[in-house]
Amino acid sequence: MKKIVLLGAGGHCKSVIDVIKKMNCFDEIVITDPVIKRGTKILGCDVVGTDDCLEELYRQKFEYAFITVGSIGINQIRFKLADKASGFGFKFPVIQDPSAVVSDSAVIGDGTFIGKNAVINAEAKIGNHCIINTGAIIEHECVVGDFAHISVGTTLCGQVRVGNNCMIGSQSTVIQCLNIGENCIVGAGAVVISDLTNDNTAVGVPAKVR
């Protein structure tokens, strides 16, 4: 019997539950959250407490965990939850919507979410605990670092490299062969035509650092 605990009960959690149910690979799903009252149901799944109950859940044979706190630009909460769950021995599955198209030669890291109609093409490499959101396109040989969020409808053209902890905003485009450094934010609808170094925010068409 495969059981999974989801860490965070917000909107992203609902998207993840929807996909898990389509995958039909877990027999029991529960949720932890620091604010939502215990006993609350989210799409039919019980909130069982805060992340302080993770150790007890692991003893109850919840072997898998998944970070369902959304990427909100600052990922410290996601980092801490992943570290805490890992410390108890939880495994982090890949959650992939059946409508997503993922090349057999692509490599997907632990704990990554791949949403509806996303495309990940040949020899792309996606890090751990990433969010590849609805309709995102990751073209051939792209490399996406850990805890990155490639948002709704975004396109990474071929051989783009995105560093750890980046947020690439919805409907944006990064043209081929560019490097996006760590901790970068690309605004919604931006078109990135030159490299970004670490810790930068770029917006507009063409994207400019601000």
N, C-alpha and C positions, 0 to 999 in steps of 0.2 A: 504494500500500500504506500503510494507516494504522496507525501504531504508537504505543503509549502506555506511559509509565512511571508506576507508582504509587509514591508516596512514603510508606512505612510499611507494615509487614507484620503488623499486629495484627488484632484481630477485625473492625474496621471495614473493613480491606482485603478480608477475605473477603466481606463484604456487597457491596462495590463490584465485586469480580470477578464475583460471581454475576449482578449486574445487567448488567455490560458484556457478558457472554457471551449473555445474553438479547437485548440490543440488537443483537448481531451486526454491530457497526460498526467494530471494530478487528481488524486481521489479526495483530497481535502485542502481547502484554502482558508487561511485565517489572516487577520490583519492586526498590526500593532500601530498605535498612534498616540502621541503625547497629549492630544486635546480631545479627540472624539471619544465620547462616552463608551465604556465597555458594554457590550451587548448590542450596540448599534449594528445594523446590517448594511453593508455596501454591496449592491448587486447580488444579494443573497449570501454574502460572506460575512462572518462574524468578526467584529473588533473585539479582541480578547485582552487588551491592556496596552501598556506602553512597551517600549523596547527593553524595559527592565525584566520582562518575563521571557526573554529570548533563551536564557539558559534552561529554564523549565520546559519550554517548548521543544528544545533540542532533546531533552530527556524523554519527552513524549513522542519521539521518533519523527519530529519535523526535521527532515534531513536537508531540505532546500529553503533558501531565503532569496528574496529579490527586493531591491531598493525601488520603492514606488513613490518616494518623494521626488517630485519633478525637478528638472534642472532649471533653477531660477537665477542663473547668472553667477551666484556664489555657491559653490558646491560643498562647502564645509560639512553641512549636515549629511549629505550623501557619503562623503569620505568617512565620517565618523561611524555611520551605520554599517557601512561595508566592513570597516575594520572591526567593529564590535561583533558582528555576526560571524565573520571569519574566525575570530578568536575562539568562538564556541565550537567551531568545526562545521558550520553550515556550508553547503555547496551552493553555487550560484549558476542556475541554468541560463541558457539563451532562450528568450521568449520571442518567438517569431510568428507573426500572423500568417495564416495559410495563403493569403493573397500576395505576400511579398515574394519577389524573385531574387534568389541568392545563388550566385555561381558556385558550382562545386569546387572551384579553385580558390574561392574566397575563404578567409580565415576570420572567424568571429570570436571575440573574447568572452570570458565568463561574465554573466550578469548583464548582458546587453539586450536591449529591447529593440525589435525591428517591427515597425508598425505596418498598417494596411497599405498595400500597393507600393511599398518601398522597393527599390532595385539596388542590388549590390553586385557589381560586375566582376569580371575575371581578375583574379589575383589581388583583389582589394583586401586590406587587412584592417579590421576594426578592433579597437582595444577593449578593455574590460569596463563594464558598467556604463556603456554608452547608450544614448537614446538616438535611434535612427527613426525619425518620426514619419507620420503619414505622407506617402508620396515622395519621400526624399530619394534622390538618385546619387549613388556613389559609383562613379565610373571606374574603368579598369585601372588597376595598380595604385589606387589611392591608399593612403595610410592615415588612419584616424586614431588619435591617441586615447588614453583612458579618460573616462568621465566626460567625454565630449558629447555635445548635443547637436545633431544635425537636424534642424527643425523642419516643419511642415513644408513640403514642396521645394526644398532646397536642392540645388544641383552642384555637386563637386565634379568638375570635368576630369579627364584622365590624368593620373599621376600626381594629383594634388596631395599634399601632406598637411594634416591638421594636428597640432600639438595637443597635449593633455589639457583637460579642463577648459575647452573652448565652447563657446555658444555661437553657432552659425545660424542666424535668424531666418525666419520663414520667408520662402520665395526668393532667397538670395542665390547668387551664382558665383562660384569661384572658377576662373578659367584655368585651363590645363597647365600642369607642371609648376604651380605656385606652392610656396611654403607659408603656412599660417603658424606662427609661433604658439607657445603655451599661454594659457590664460587670456586668450583673445576673445573679443566679442565682435561679430559682424552683424550690423543692423538688418532688420527685415527689409527685403527688396533690394539690398545692395548688390552691386556687381564689382567683384574684386578682380583687379587686373594687374596687381603687383604684390610682391611678398609683404607679409606683416611680421614684424619682430614680436618678441614676447610682450605680453601685458598691454596690448593696444586695443582700442576700439575703433572700428571703421564703419562709416555709414555713407549712403548715397550712391549715385551712378555718375561716373565711376566712383568706387568707394574711396573715401579720404579719411585719414586718421584724424581723430579729434581729441 
